[in-house]
Amino acid sequence: WRKITEGNGSFKFEIADTPKDLDEKLTFHHEEGRSVRLVASYGREWKTKNVNNPHDLPQEQKDFHIPYKHEGKTKYWSRIWNYTPGSKYQYYVQAPVGTKMHDNPLCEVGCPYVVRGFDYDYLGVLWLNDLIWRGDRWMVNLDGIYESAWNITLSNARKEAEKGIIGPDTEEIIQNLQKGYRILLSRAIRGIYVWFEDEETSQHVEKMLAQS
């Protein structure tokens, strides 16, 4: 852990070394009686969307199956996207009795659409490799986006990439991603823990936080 801010009355922002670290910190707050959730942008395919019991899938078949190092060994952190039978997003948002989220509010990952307009005490944010920092500006990794509503814009942006330019469609996707992360980063009341999939992006954000 690389602590950025701490202390009574302050908003906590910490950078995690692994997704597992997010679990550990948020579990501590949950046991304190605080509300907690895991969230991410559009950097993973929603493979379990039409699966009836996605929690029962083998770990490697879940939407998130992220490798990380622990004591010199490679382990995997696995989760599904927010389970929404019948488009009932309240399963994730409210975690009613009888749902997996009630038993463990960290068993699913919410997207910007789901958490928009709702607040929680603490959030764990998976900053994936869709929006990345390169050199002196934000860039987009087009291969790391799975938002179906952007298909036309993505197609045009790929054509721009083939020409070696950052055109209007590429810029539009970058702006959309920034809006998505702004939503995710504004849903916590007491603190946020962030894991970055991309190391250069992590270093940039840490540097900016230190300067501020």
RODREN-460478 format. One record per atom (N, C-alpha, C): x negated, y, z; residue in one letter. Coordinates in steps of 0.2 Angstrom, whole numbers, plus 5000, padded with zeros to 4 digits. Example, Ala and Ser with C-alpha at 12.3 -4.5 7.8 and 13.67 -1.06 7.14 Angstrom:
493449725039A
493849785039A
493449845039A
493649895035S
493249955036S
493650005039S
end
This chain:
499649945000W
500050005000W
499650065000W
499850114996R
499450174996R
499950234998R
499950255004K
500550295007K
500450365004K
500950395001I
500950464999I
501150505004I
501750495007T
502050535012T
502350495018T
502350515024E
502650485029E
502750535035E
503050505040G
503250555046G
503950565047G
504150585053N
504850595055N
505150645051N
505750635048G
506050685044G
505850695037G
505350655035S
505050665028S
505350615023S
505350625017F
505650575012F
504950535010F
505050475010K
504450425009K
504450405002K
503850404999F
503750384992F
503050344993F
503150274991E
502550234992E
502450194985E
501850184983I
501750144977I
501550074979I
501850024977A
501749954979A
501249914974A
500849874976D
500449834972D
500749784968D
501249754971T
501649694968T
502349704969T
502749674965P
503549664966P
503649634973P
503249594975K
503349554981K
503349604987K
502949654986D
502849714991D
503549754992D
503849754986L
504549794987L
504949754991L
504949684990D
505449644994D
505249655002D
504649655004E
504449655011E
504649725014E
504549775011K
504649845013K
505449855014K
505749835009L
506549845009L
506849795014L
506549735014T
506849685019T
506849715026T
506249745028F
506149775034F
506749835036F
506849875031H
507349925032H
508049895032H
508149845028H
508849805028H
508949775035H
508449755038E
508449725045E
508549775050E
508449835049E
508549895053E
509249925052E
509649895047G
510349915046G
510349965041G
509849975037R
509850025031R
510149995025R
510450035021S
510650005014S
510050005009S
509949955006V
509349945001V
509549914994V
509249934989R
509349904983R
508649904978R
508649854974L
508149854969L
508449884962L
508049924958V
508249954952V
507749954947V
507949954941A
507449954935A
507749994929A
507350014924S
507650044918S
507749984913S
507649994907Y
507949954902Y
507349904899Y
506849894903G
506249854901G
506249784901G
506849754902R
506949684902R
507649664899R
507549604895E
508149584891E
508649554896E
509349564895W
509849544900W
510049474897W
509549424899K
509649354896K
510249324900K
510449344906T
510949304910T
511649344910T
511749384905K
512349424905K
512949374904K
512949324900N
513449284900N
513449214903N
512949214908V
512849154912V
513349154918V
513749104919N
514249104925N
513849104932N
513349064933N
513049064939N
512249084938N
512149144937P
511449154935P
510949144941P
511149154947H
510749144953H
510549074954H
510849024950D
510648954951D
510148934946D
509948984941L
509548964936L
508848954939L
508448914935P
507748904937P
507348974937P
506948984941Q
506549054942Q
506349074935Q
506049034931E
505749054924E
506349074919E
506949064921Q
507449084916Q
507849144918Q
507649174923K
507949234926K
507649294922K
508049354922D
507849404918D
507149434920D
507049434926F
506349454928F
505949394931F
505449384928H
504949334930H
504249354929H
504049394935I
503449434934I
502849404938I
502349394935P
501749364938P
501349414942P
501149394948Y
500649434952Y
500149394956Y
499649424958K
499149394962K
499249394969K
499149344972H
499149334980H
498649284982H
498149314986E
497649274989E
497249234983E
497149264978G
496849234972G
497249184968G
497849184969K
498249134966K
498849174962K
499049154956T
499549184952T
500249154955T
500649204957K
501349184959K
501849224955K
502449204955Y
502949244951Y
503549264956Y
503749324954W
504349364957W
504849364952W
505449324954S
506049314949S
506649344952S
507049384947R
507649404949R
508149414943R
508749424944I
509249434938I
509449504938I
509649524933W
510049584932W
510649584936W
510949644938N
511549644942N
512149604939N
512349554943Y
512849504941Y
513549544941Y
513849544935T
514449584934T
515049544931T
515249494934P
515849454931P
516449494930P
516749494924G
517349534923G
517149604923G
516549624922S
516249694922S
516449724929S
516349684934K
516449714941K
515849734944K
515649794943Y
514949824945Y
514949824953Y
515549824956Q
515549834963Q
515249774967Q
515149724963Y
514749664966Y
514049694968Y
513749724964Y
513049754965Y
513149814970Y
513549864968V
513649924971V
513849914979V
514349884980Q
514649874987Q
514449814990Q
514149764987A
514049704990A
514549674995A
515149664992P
515649634997P
515549564999P
515949555005V
515849485008V
516049435003V
515649385003G
515749324998G
515349324992G
514949384991T
514549384985T
513749374987T
513349354982K
512649344984K
512349414986K
512549464984M
512249534986M
512449544993M
512949524996H
513149525003H
512649485007H
512449425005D
511949385008D
511249415008D
511149445002N
510449465001N
510449524996N
510449584998P
510549644994P
509949654989P
509449614990L
508849614985L
508849554980L
509349524980C
509349464975C
509449484968C
509649544966E
509849574960E
509449634959E
509349654952V
509149714950V
509649764947V
509749824949G
510249864946G
509949904940G
510349924935C
510049974930C
510350044931C
510150094927P
510350164928P
511150164928P
511450124923Y
512150134923Y
512550114929Y
512250064933V
512650034938V
512550084945V
511950114946V
511850144952V
511950224951V
512150244945R
512250314944R
512850334948R
512750384952G
513250414956G
513350384963G
512850334965F
512850304971F
512250304975F
512250314981D
511650324985D
511450274990D
510850254991Y
510650204996Y
510050235000Y
509950205006D
509450235011D
508750225007D
508650165005Y
507950155002Y
508050114995Y
507650124991L
507650094984L
506950064983L
506950004979G
506349984976G
506449984969G
505950024966V
506050044958V
505450004955V
505749964950L
505249924945L
505149974939L
504550004939W
504450054933W
504050004928W
504449984923L
504149944918L
503749974913L
503549934908N
503149964903N
503549994897N
504150014898D
504450054893D
504250124892D
504250164898L
504050234898L
503350234901L
502850254897I
502150244900I
501750314898I
501250324902W
500850384902W
500150364898W
500050404893R
499450394889R
499150454887R
498550464890G
498150524889G
498450584892G
498850624889D
499050684892D
499850694891D
500150634890R
500950644889R
501250574890R
501950574890W
502350524891W
502450484884W
502350424884M
502450384877M
502950334879M
503250304873V
503650244874V
503350184871V
503450124874N
503250064871N
503950034868N
503950034862L
504650014859L
504749944859L
504249904860D
504349834861D
504549814869D
504549864873G
504749854880G
505449884881G
505849894876I
506549924877I
507049874875I
507549864879Y
508149814878Y
508849844879Y
508849914877E
509549944878E
509849944871E
510349904871S
510749894864S
511049954862S
511250004866A
511550064864A
511050104860A
510450094860W
509950134856W
509750094850W
510050044847N
509750004842N
509650044836N
510050094834I
509950134828I
509350184829I
509350214835T
508750254836T
508050214837T
508150154840L
507550114840L
507250094833L
507750084829S
507550064822S
507150124819S
507450184819N
507150234816N
506450254820N
506450244826A
505750254830A
505250214827A
505450144826R
504950094824R
504650114817R
505150144813K
504950174806K
504450234807K
504550274812E
504050324813E
503450304816E
503450244820A
502850214822A
502450184817A
502750154812E
502350134806E
502050184802E
502250244802K
501950304799K
501450334803K
501450314809G
500950344814G
501150414817G
501750424817I
501950484819I
502450484825I
502550534829I
502950534835I
503550584833I
504050554829G
504550594826G
505150604831G
505650634829P
506250654833P
506650594836P
506650534833D
506950474836D
506550454842D
505850454841T
505450434846T
505450474852T
505550544851E
505550594856E
506250584860E
506750564856E
507450554859E
507450494864E
507050444862I
507050384866I
506650404873I
506050434872I
505750454878I
506150494882I
506550544880Q
506950584884Q
507450544887Q
507750494884N
508250454887N
507950404892N
507350384891L
507050344897L
506850394903L
506650454901Q
506550494907Q
507150514911Q
507750514907K
508350524911K
508550464915K
508450404912G
508550344916G
508150344922G
507550354922Y
507050354928Y
507250404933Y
507550464930R
507750524935R
508350494939R
508750454936I
509350434939I
509150384945I
508650334943L
508450284948L
508050324953L
507650374952L
507250404957L
507650454961L
508250464960S
508650514964S
509250474968S
509250414968R
509750374971R
509550354979R
508950374981A
508750354988A
508850414992A
509050404998I
509150455003I
508550465008I
508250405010R
507650405015R
506950395012R
506950355006G
506350335003G
506350284998G
505850294994I
505750244988I
505050214988I
505150154986Y
504550114984Y
504450094977Y
503950104974V
503850094966V
503350044965V
503450004961W
502949954958W
502949974950W
502349984948F
502150004941F
501949944937F
502249924932E
501949874927E
501349894924E
501349954922D
500749984918D
500250024923D
499650004923E
499150024928E
499050104926E
498950124920E
498750194918E
499350234921E
499950214920T
500550254922T
500550264930T
500350204933S
500350204940S
499850254943S
499250254940Q
498650304941Q
498850374940Q
499250384935H
499450454933H
499950484939H
500450444940V
500950464945V
500650474952V
500150434954E
499850434960E
499450504961E
499050514955K
498650574955K
499150634955K
499650634952M
500150694952M
500450704959M
500550644963L
500850654969L
500350684974L
499750654973A
499150684978A
499050754977A
499150784971Q
499050854969Q
499550894972Q
500150864972S
500750904975S
500750904982S
end
